[in-house]
Amino acid sequence: MPSARVSVPRVGFRPPVYVCRRATKPFTADGRLDKDFWAEAELTDPFVDIEGEDRPAPRYATRAKLLWDDENLYIGAELRGPEIWATVTQRDAIIYDDNDFEVFLLHPDSGERQYYELEMNALNTVWDLLLTKPYRDGGMPVNGFDFHGLQTAVFVDGAVNDPTQRNRLWSAEVAIPFHSISECARRNRGPQAGEYFRMNFSRVHWDVDIADGAYRKRRDPESGRLLPENNWVWSPTGLVNIHYPELWGFVFFDGGAGGEPSPAPEIPPDER
C-alpha cells in the first residue's frame, strides 16, 4: 500500500488480539460470510484510520474474521459502502490503485523479519508477495512469490463499476495453506494451538466522484492531483505506513474442540 502523510507513532500502543478458532465445517470459497462455515468465527473490532483514533473515523465499516484448521488459515472480510469499483485485472499488478483489501502476515517462528502480503480487489484480482524485511530497513518485495494452493473469492452485494445500482458491500474470502508460508520457519510447519502470528488487515479506499455514469478518483481542485487514499486498518501504526510488523495485532490459534474456547491468550513479555 502507498505512503503519503507521515506522523509520529503513538506512545503506549496496545496491539489488538484476536482468537482464531478452529474450523469445524468444510470450506467452499464463494466470497460470502453469511454461511455456516463462518458461524463460529468472531468479527474483529471495526477498522480505524491507520494513524489512529486522532484521525476521523472511517466513513464505511470494515471488519474481518478468521478460522484455521491443520491445512489452512481462513480469512473473511466485509467491506461496507456503495462505492464498489475495480479496474486491475492482472495478477501481481499494483492492486492498491483500486479500492482493495489487504492481508499482512509475519510468522514469528521464522527467526527473521520477512513477512507476507496479499492484496485483492472487488474483481478478485490478487497480488501476493514476500517482503524480505520492512521497506524502512531496505527490504525488497519478491513479486515472484505465490501462496501455492491459495484460494480467494469475492461476493458483491450490488454491482462492480456501476454507481446506478443499490450497492451495499463487497466481501472477500481467503484460504492460505500453511505449507505455503512455513518454508521460512525454523520448524517448517504450520501453527499449533496456543501459538500466534503477527498480522494486520487494511482497506484502501479512494475518494471518488461520479461522472458519466462511472466512478472517478477525486482530485484536488487547485493542483489537479489525486487526493490521498484512505487507509483503514485493524491495528493502526500511527503513521501512513503499514510496514511496521512490531505494531501489528496478534492472532492466537485456539485449540478448543467442540466450540469450547481455550483460556484467554497473553502477549509474551518479549513481544511487549
C-alpha positions in Angstrom: 0.0 0.0 0.0 1.3 3.5 -0.7 2.6 6.1 1.8 1.7 9.7 1.8 1.3 11.7 5.1 3.9 10.9 7.9 3.2 11.4 11.6 4.6 10.2 14.8 3.7 6.6 16.0 1.6 6.6 19.2 3.1 6.2 22.7 1.8 3.3 24.9 0.5 1.4 21.9 -1.5 -1.8 22.7 -1.9 -4.1 19.7 -5.3 -5.8 19.2 -5.6 -9.5 20.0 -7.8 -12.0 18.0 -8.5 -15.6 19.0 -8.7 -17.7 15.8 -10.9 -20.7 16.4 -10.7 -24.0 14.6 -13.0 -24.5 11.6 -15.5 -27.3 12.1 -17.1 -27.3 8.6 -15.8 -27.7 5.1 -14.8 -24.6 3.2 -16.1 -23.6 -0.2 -14.8 -20.2 -1.5 -17.6 -18.1 -2.8 -16.9 -14.8 -1.0 -19.9 -15.0 1.3 -19.5 -14.6 5.0 -23.2 -15.4 5.9 -22.7 -19.2 5.5 -22.4 -21.9 8.1 -18.6 -22.1 7.7 -18.2 -18.7 9.4 -20.8 -19.2 12.1 -18.3 -19.8 15.0 -15.8 -17.1 13.9 -15.8 -13.8 15.8 -15.6 -10.5 14.0 -12.6 -8.2 14.6 -13.2 -4.8 16.0 -14.1 -2.3 13.3 -11.1 -1.0 11.3 -9.8 2.5 12.2 -7.7 5.1 10.4 -4.1 3.9 10.1 -2.9 6.9 12.0 -5.1 6.1 15.0 -8.1 7.5 16.8 -6.9 11.1 16.4 -7.9 10.9 12.7 -11.6 10.9 11.6 -13.4 7.5 11.8 -13.7 5.7 8.5 -16.8 6.6 6.5 -17.6 2.9 5.8 -17.4 -0.1 8.2 -14.8 -2.8 7.7 -14.4 -6.0 9.8 -12.7 -9.3 9.3 -12.9 -12.8 10.8 -10.6 -15.8 10.8 -10.6 -19.6 11.3 -8.0 -22.3 10.9 -7.5 -26.0 10.6 -4.5 -28.2 10.1 -4.1 -27.2 6.4 -5.2 -23.5 6.1 -5.7 -20.1 7.6 -9.1 -18.7 6.5 -9.7 -15.0 6.4 -13.0 -13.3 5.6 -13.6 -9.5 5.3 -16.7 -7.4 4.9 -16.2 -4.0 3.3 -19.4 -1.9 3.5 -20.2 1.1 1.4 -21.7 1.9 -2.0 -18.5 2.8 -3.9 -17.7 -0.6 -5.3 -15.3 -0.4 -8.3 -12.2 -2.0 -9.6 -10.0 -1.8 -12.7 -7.0 -4.0 -12.2 -7.3 -7.5 -13.7 -3.7 -8.7 -14.0 -2.3 -10.8 -11.1 0.6 -9.3 -9.2 -0.2 -5.8 -10.6 -0.5 -2.9 -8.1 -3.9 -3.6 -6.6 -4.0 -0.6 -4.3 -4.5 1.6 -7.3 -8.1 0.3 -6.8 -10.1 0.1 -3.6 -8.8 -3.1 -2.0 -8.5 -5.5 1.0 -5.0 -6.4 2.2 -3.5 -9.0 4.5 -0.1 -8.8 6.2 1.3 -11.9 8.0 4.5 -12.3 9.9 5.4 -15.9 11.0 7.2 -15.3 14.4 8.9 -18.7 14.1 10.9 -17.5 11.0 13.7 -16.2 13.1 13.9 -13.3 10.6 11.8 -10.3 9.7 10.4 -11.4 6.3 6.7 -11.3 6.1 3.9 -11.9 3.6 1.4 -9.6 1.9 -1.8 -10.2 -0.1 -4.0 -7.6 -1.8 -7.2 -8.2 -3.7 -9.9 -6.0 -5.3 -13.6 -6.4 -6.0 -12.8 -8.3 -9.2 -10.9 -10.9 -7.2 -7.6 -9.9 -8.7 -4.7 -10.8 -6.4 -1.3 -9.5 -5.7 0.7 -11.8 -3.3 4.3 -11.2 -2.4 7.1 -11.8 0.1 8.9 -8.9 1.8 12.5 -9.7 2.8 12.2 -7.2 5.7 10.4 -3.8 6.2 11.0 -1.2 3.5 12.4 1.2 6.0 15.3 -1.3 6.6 16.0 -1.8 3.0 13.6 -4.7 2.4 12.7 -5.8 -1.1 9.4 -7.1 -2.4 9.6 -10.6 -4.0 6.8 -10.3 -6.5 7.5 -13.8 -7.9 6.4 -15.3 -4.7 3.0 -17.1 -4.7 0.9 -18.7 -2.0 0.8 -22.1 -3.5 -2.7 -23.5 -3.2 -4.2 -20.1 -2.4 -8.0 -19.8 -2.6 -9.8 -16.4 -3.0 -13.3 -15.3 -3.8 -15.4 -12.2 -3.8 -19.1 -11.6 -3.3 -20.7 -8.3 -4.3 -24.0 -7.1 -2.9 -24.6 -4.8 -5.8 -22.6 -4.4 -8.9 -18.9 -3.5 -9.7 -18.3 -0.3 -11.6 -21.9 0.7 -11.7 -22.9 3.6 -9.4 -26.6 3.4 -10.6 -27.1 0.1 -8.6 -28.0 -0.3 -5.0 -24.5 -1.2 -3.8 -24.2 -2.1 -0.2 -20.9 -4.0 0.3 -18.4 -6.5 -1.0 -16.9 -9.3 0.9 -13.7 -11.3 0.4 -12.6 -14.8 1.4 -9.0 -16.1 1.5 -7.6 -19.5 2.3 -3.8 -19.6 2.8 -2.2 -23.0 3.0 0.2 -23.2 5.9 2.6 -25.2 3.7 3.0 -22.1 1.5 4.3 -20.0 4.4 6.2 -22.5 6.5 9.3 -22.7 4.4 11.0 -19.8 6.2 10.0 -21.1 9.6 12.6 -22.9 11.7 10.3 -25.8 12.4 8.9 -25.8 8.8 5.3 -26.4 9.9 2.1 -24.6 10.5 0.9 -23.2 13.9 -0.1 -25.3 16.8 -2.7 -24.4 19.4 -1.6 -21.6 21.7 0.9 -20.2 19.1 0.3 -16.9 17.2 1.0 -14.9 14.1 1.6 -11.2 13.9 -1.0 -9.9 11.4 -2.7 -6.8 10.1 -5.5 -6.1 7.7 -6.0 -3.0 5.6 -8.7 -1.4 3.4 -7.5 1.1 0.8 -10.5 3.3 -0.2 -10.2 6.2 -2.6 -12.5 9.3 -2.5 -14.4 9.3 -5.8 -16.9 11.4 -7.8 -19.4 10.1 -10.3 -19.0 11.3 -13.8 -20.6 10.0 -17.0 -22.0 7.0 -15.1 -18.7 5.9 -13.7 -16.5 6.4 -10.6 -13.6 8.8 -10.9 -10.9 9.3 -8.3 -11.3 12.7 -6.7 -8.7 15.3 -7.5 -7.6 18.5 -5.6 -9.4 21.3 -7.5 -6.3 23.6 -7.2 -3.4 21.3 -8.0 -5.3 18.7 -10.1 -3.5 15.9 -8.2 -5.3 12.9 -6.9 -6.4 13.2 -3.3 -4.6 10.7 -0.9 -6.2 7.4 -0.4 -7.9 6.4 2.9 -6.1 3.6 4.8 -8.4 1.8 7.2 -6.8 -0.9 9.3 -7.3 -3.4 12.1 -4.1 -2.4 14.0 -3.2 1.3 13.5 0.5 2.1 13.2 0.3 5.8 13.9 1.6 6.9 10.5 0.7 6.2 6.9 2.8 3.2 6.5 1.6 -0.3 7.5 5.0 -1.9 7.1 5.8 -1.8 10.9 5.3 -5.5 11.9 6.0 -4.8 15.5 2.8 -2.7 15.6 0.5 -5.4 14.1 -2.0 -7.3 16.0 -1.8 -10.8 17.5 -3.7 -13.7 16.0 -3.7 -16.6 18.5 -4.6 -20.1 17.3 -7.2 -21.6 19.6 -7.3 -25.4 20.1 -10.6 -25.7 21.8 -12.7 -28.6 20.5 -16.5 -28.6 20.1 -16.8 -24.8 20.2 -15.1 -24.6 23.7 -12.5 -21.8 23.7 -9.1 -22.1 25.4 -8.1 -19.7 28.1 -7.6 -16.1 27.1 -4.1 -15.7 25.4 -1.5 -13.4 26.8 1.0 -11.4 24.7 4.5 -12.7 25.5 6.7 -10.3 27.5 9.4 -10.1 24.9 6.8 -9.0 22.3 5.7 -6.2 24.6 
